Amino acid sequence: MVKLNKIYTRTGDGGETGLVDGSRVAKSDPRMAAIGDVDEANCAIGAALLHLDDEGHRAMLARIQNELFDLGADLASPGEDFEPSDSELRMTAAQIERLEAEIDQLNAALDPLTSFILPGGDPAAAQLHLARAIVRRAERAAVAAGHEVALNPRALAYLNRLSDHLFVLARAVNAGADGDILWRPGATR
């Protein structure tokens, strides 16, 4: 159980922050960049929720938001043992498999792609596309951090699958509105 009595601690005033094991790293550390991008993605998903009425879609995103906190804890946990325990949150294969099942379910109801999709359409879809792009940045940051420290491969897979999930969910939202906005190569020449 997390209990925060005080929001500011002053421990980060010198440009360092704490990891799960109590060790300190620079706020500019690549691991912290990935964690920050995951946090930003979570915020973007929260903004998308403001525009969604479908309870099934809202439930998917609520689970994902919670899992993104788990993912941040995973990225902030040094070490090379990536199995979850009572003391360490680690992303699991089951979480990735659930994303894949949701992607397959959403995608089954959609027409096949005939062009690339421009991010936009329904306000909820536009927000989901923004969240997708931020998740892609979080994934790039996590891959970069993984070149310097050991990171859970399932955390990286989760980010990769999540961007696909958000893309397909945006398409599903647009399918219920005016449809996707298709890229028309060279249309403005």
C-alpha positions in Angstrom: 0.0 0.0 0.0 1.3 3.4 -1.0 0.9 6.2 1.6 2.0 9.7 0.8 1.7 12.1 3.7 3.9 14.8 2.0 4.1 15.5 -1.7 7.4 17.4 -1.7 10.5 15.9 -0.1 13.3 18.1 -1.4 15.4 15.0 -2.0 15.3 15.7 -5.8 16.4 19.3 -5.6 20.0 18.3 -6.6 18.8 16.6 -9.8 18.7 13.0 -8.6 15.7 10.7 -7.9 15.3 7.4 -6.2 14.7 4.0 -7.7 12.6 1.3 -6.1 15.6 -0.3 -4.3 16.6 3.1 -2.8 19.5 3.8 -5.1 19.7 7.3 -6.6 20.1 8.2 -10.3 20.3 11.5 -12.2 16.9 12.8 -13.3 18.5 12.9 -16.8 19.3 9.1 -16.7 17.9 7.3 -19.7 15.8 5.1 -17.4 14.1 8.2 -16.0 13.4 9.5 -19.5 11.5 6.2 -20.2 9.6 6.4 -16.9 8.7 10.1 -17.7 7.5 9.1 -21.2 5.4 6.3 -19.7 3.9 8.8 -17.3 3.1 11.2 -20.1 1.4 8.4 -22.1 -0.7 7.7 -19.1 -1.8 11.3 -18.9 -2.7 11.3 -22.6 -4.8 8.2 -22.1 -6.5 10.0 -19.2 -7.3 12.8 -21.6 -8.7 10.4 -24.2 -11.0 8.9 -21.5 -12.7 12.3 -21.3 -14.0 11.8 -24.8 -15.1 8.1 -24.6 -18.6 6.9 -23.8 -18.2 3.2 -24.7 -17.9 1.4 -21.3 -15.9 -1.5 -22.8 -13.3 0.9 -24.3 -13.2 2.9 -21.0 -12.6 -0.4 -19.0 -9.7 -1.3 -21.4 -8.1 2.1 -20.8 -8.6 2.0 -17.1 -6.8 -1.3 -16.9 -4.0 0.1 -19.1 -3.6 3.2 -17.0 -3.1 1.0 -13.9 -0.7 -1.2 -15.8 1.3 1.8 -16.8 2.0 2.6 -13.2 3.1 -1.1 -12.8 5.3 -0.6 -15.9 6.9 2.6 -14.3 7.6 0.6 -11.2 9.1 -2.2 -13.3 11.4 0.3 -15.1 12.4 1.8 -11.8 13.4 -1.6 -10.3 17.1 -2.3 -10.9 18.2 -5.9 -11.3 18.1 -8.8 -13.7 15.4 -10.9 -12.1 12.3 -10.0 -14.0 9.9 -12.3 -12.3 7.1 -10.6 -10.3 7.1 -11.0 -6.5 5.4 -9.5 -3.5 8.2 -6.9 -3.3 8.7 -6.1 -7.1 6.2 -5.2 -9.8 7.2 -6.7 -13.1 5.2 -6.8 -16.3 3.9 -10.3 -17.2 3.2 -12.2 -20.3 -0.5 -12.3 -19.3 -0.7 -8.5 -19.5 0.7 -8.6 -23.0 -1.5 -11.4 -24.0 -4.6 -9.5 -22.8 -3.6 -6.5 -25.0 -3.2 -8.9 -27.9 -6.6 -10.4 -27.3 -8.2 -7.0 -27.1 -6.4 -5.9 -30.3 -7.7 -9.0 -32.1 -11.3 -8.4 -30.8 -11.3 -4.7 -31.9 -9.6 -5.4 -35.2 -12.1 -8.2 -36.2 -14.9 -5.6 -36.4 -12.8 -3.2 -38.6 -12.4 -3.0 -42.4 -8.9 -3.9 -43.6 -6.5 -1.0 -44.0 -6.2 0.3 -47.5 -4.0 3.3 -46.7 -2.1 4.8 -43.8 -4.3 6.6 -41.3 -3.9 10.2 -40.4 -4.2 10.9 -36.7 -7.6 12.5 -36.1 -11.3 12.0 -36.7 -13.4 11.7 -33.6 -12.0 13.7 -30.6 -11.5 10.5 -28.7 -9.7 8.9 -31.6 -7.5 12.0 -32.0 -6.5 11.7 -28.3 -5.8 8.0 -28.7 -3.5 8.7 -31.6 -1.7 11.2 -29.5 -1.3 8.7 -26.7 -0.1 6.1 -29.2 2.6 8.5 -30.4 3.7 9.1 -26.8 3.8 5.4 -26.1 6.1 5.0 -29.2 8.4 7.6 -27.7 8.3 5.8 -24.3 9.2 2.6 -26.1 12.2 4.3 -27.9 13.3 5.7 -24.6 13.0 2.3 -22.9 15.0 0.6 -25.6 17.7 3.3 -25.3 17.8 2.8 -21.5 18.0 -1.0 -22.0 21.3 -0.5 -23.8 22.7 0.9 -20.5 20.9 -1.1 -17.8 19.0 -4.4 -17.7 15.3 -3.9 -18.3 12.5 -6.4 -18.3 11.9 -7.6 -21.9 8.2 -7.9 -21.1 8.1 -4.2 -20.3 9.4 -3.4 -23.8 7.0 -5.8 -25.4 4.1 -4.3 -23.4 5.0 -0.8 -24.8 5.2 -2.2 -28.3 1.8 -3.9 -28.0 0.2 -0.9 -26.3 0.9 1.4 -29.2 -0.8 -1.2 -31.5 -3.7 -1.4 -29.1 -4.2 2.4 -29.1 -4.0 2.5 -32.9 -6.7 -0.1 -33.3 -8.8 1.4 -30.5 -8.6 4.8 -32.3 -9.8 3.0 -35.5 -12.7 1.4 -33.7 -13.7 4.8 -32.3 -13.6 6.3 -35.7 -15.5 3.4 -37.2 -18.4 4.4 -34.9 -18.1 8.0 -36.0 -17.2 9.3 -39.5 -14.5 6.8 -40.2 -10.7 7.0 -40.4 -9.0 9.8 -42.2 -6.9 8.2 -44.9 -3.6 9.4 -46.1 -3.7 10.4 -49.8 -0.1 10.3 -51.1 0.8 13.4 -53.0 -2.8 14.9 -52.7 -1.5 18.4 -52.3 1.0 18.6 -55.1 
